[in-house]
Amino acid sequence: MMSREWFYMSAGQKHGPFEESELKSKLVRGDIRFDVLVWSEGMSGWKKVQDIPDFKDVERSLPKAVIPAKKIPPKPVEQAAGPVTGSATESQESSPGARIPERRESRRRSKPQTGSPYVPNYLVHAIFCTICCCLPFGIAGILYATKVETYVRLGMMDAAWDASNKARMYCLTSIISSVVVFALYFLIGFAQL
């Protein structure tokens, strides 16, 4: 059986055709996101990868944090039928009333957009907490801090912010727990004198 050929839309540009296996490997590597629009012959219009049953096995194989949450748009969006042959405006002109949905950016706090978005990873803090404070909480902080950069590269800002917040929480927990342990140690030591 011949594999279906797929096209995907990124930044208003059509890419493809790709075999299904090649598109799946691009999803796993993070080259494209699960909310990118795709089309294959026989489809009535462009759809998000996460809404297509052929790609559910890839979606299930990845951790939940890697897959962007499905969001319900405030207004229904008409989508272009068939592959787009040029830019987004050209496709709108060729099929009246059809438009390609715009990507919405996360409204979370971040520094001004200069290149890629900035999300603090707290890696230095986590390493310091591991060495000087509480080892278990410090290691958990390091694990979450290292995930931040990966999520930012994949364009999954919500997952990046969640990992950043968890890394910060584990760093603070490490510091607080070590202060409490040292305080109890000194209190018990002075009580025995």
N, C-alpha and C positions, 0 to 999 in steps of 0.2 A: 504494500500500500504506500502510495506517495505521500510524503509529509506535506502539510499545508504550508504555503508561503505567507509570511506575515510582514506587514509594514507597521512602523510606529512613528508617532508624531512627537517631536521634541523641539521646543523653541520655535514653533511655527514651520518647521522643516520636516518633510517626509523622509524617512530612512527605510531602506529595504530594497528588495525583498530579502527576508531571512527565513531559513527553515525553522520549524517549531523548536527543535532541540537547540539551535543557536540562540534563539530568543530567550529560551529558558535559562541557558547558561549566562546570558547577559543579565538576567534578573538576579540570579544567584550571586554573581560577581558584584552586583550593585552598579553596573554600567547604566542601567535604566531602572526606573522606579515602578512600583506596582500601580501607581495612579497615572501612568503614561497612557495615552490613547493609542490603540492598536486597531488594525483592520486586516481582514483576510477575505479572499473571494468567497462569496456566498453570504456575507454579513450585510445587514441593511445599512449599517453606518459604523462610525468609529466608537469604540467602547474602551473603558479602562481595563487594564490587564486583570485587576483584582475581581472584575465582574464576569470574566470568561471562564467557563468550567474547565477548558483544556489546561489552564494554568493553576488550578486549585492544588495539584500535587506539589508544585513548587512553593506555593504560598504556605502549605501545611508543613513543608520541610524546614522552613526558616523560623527562628524565634519570633514570638509575637511582637517584640519591640522593633523588629526590622521592617514589619509591614505597616504602612500608614493606616490609621483607622479610617473606616469609610465614613465620609461626611455627607450629609444630605444638603444639597445646595438650596439656597433660599428660593430660587426661581428655577423652573425647568429650563434646560438649555437644549437648543436644537443642535444636532450634530450633522456634519457633512456626510453624504453617502458616498461610498467608494473611496479609493485612494486619492489623496490630494496630489496634484501634479506640480504645484509651485508653492508660493508663499501662502500664508493664511489669508491675506486679503484677496489674492487671486482666486482661491477656492471659494471665498464668499461670493465673489462676482460670478463665478461659473455656476453655482447652485443658489438661486435666490432664496433668501430667508434662512440659509444655513450658516452657522457660525461655529467656530471652534472655541470651547470653553477656555477661559484664561486660568492660569495657575494662581492660586491664592497663597500668599506667604503667611507664615505663622505670625501671630500678633504678640508673641512672647517678647520679653525684654531682650534687647541685644544692642551691641555697639553699632554705630553707623555702618552701612553696607560699603565696605571697601574690599572688593574681592569676595571671599567667602565669609559668611556670617560668623561672628565670634560667640562662642559658648565656652565659659571657663571650665577647665577640666579638673582642677584641684589635684593634679598629679604630684606636684612638689609637696603640697600639704600632706597628701596621703602617705608619701614616702617618709616624710618627717615624723608623722604620727606612728608609722610602723616601727621606725627605729627608736624613737624617744618615748612613746606613750604605750598604747595598748596594741599588741601585735595582731590579734584577730580582727579588730575593727579597722586597723590600718590596712590590712590586706584586702578587706572588703572594699575599702575606699579606693585602693589601687585598681582593683578589678573594674569598678564602675568608672573611674577616671580614664582608663584606657579605652573604654567603649565610646566615650564622647566624640573623639576625633573620627572614629569609623562612621558613626551616625551622621556627623556633619558632612563627611565626604559623600555619603549616600543620599544626602538631602533630606534626611528624616529629622527635622528640627525638634519635634515634640519628644522623640526618643532621646535625642541628644540632651535636651534640657532635663528630662527625667533622670538620666544617668548622671548628669552634672549635680543635680540636687541630691541624689543619693550619695555621691562621692563626698559632697560637703557634709551631709548628715553623719556619715560614718567617721569623717575626720573630727567633727565636733564631739561625737559620742566617744571617740578614742581619747581625746583630751580630757573630757569631763570624767570619764571612768578612771583614768590614771590619776587625776587630781584627788578623786575620792579615795582610791586605794592608798595613795601616799599619805593622805590625811589620816586615814584609819591606822596605817602603819606607825606613824609618828605618835598618835594618841595612845595606842597600845604600848608603844615603847616607853613613853614618858610615864604612863600609868604604872609600869613595872618598876620604875626607879623609886 
